[in-house]
């Protein structure tokens, strides 16, 4: 499992290489949730997916992404909110070999 560096901002875009895949992760806080877009090797994989505590973000292997992304709350079980990103709400990349 790899921690992805994020900042406590209402909107951000991160470029990161994960298992040989060039990924762009975009997050934006709306009234209800933080929503995530994911592009892998220039191909949009998901758009506007709500970020929920402990939920695998990609969720489906047929999308062709190696591994998955998940938010964990270091102080409970709350869904992520922008002001806790990178501190309380940590974004992890889970490799294929670690997925159950």
Beta strands, then each sheet from edge to edge (+ up, - down):
strand 1: 2-4
strand 2: 11-18
strand 3: 21-29
strand 4: 34-40
strand 5: 43-50
strand 6: 68-73
strand 7: 89-94
sheet 1: 1+ 7- 6+
sheet 2: 2+ 3- 4+ 5-
end
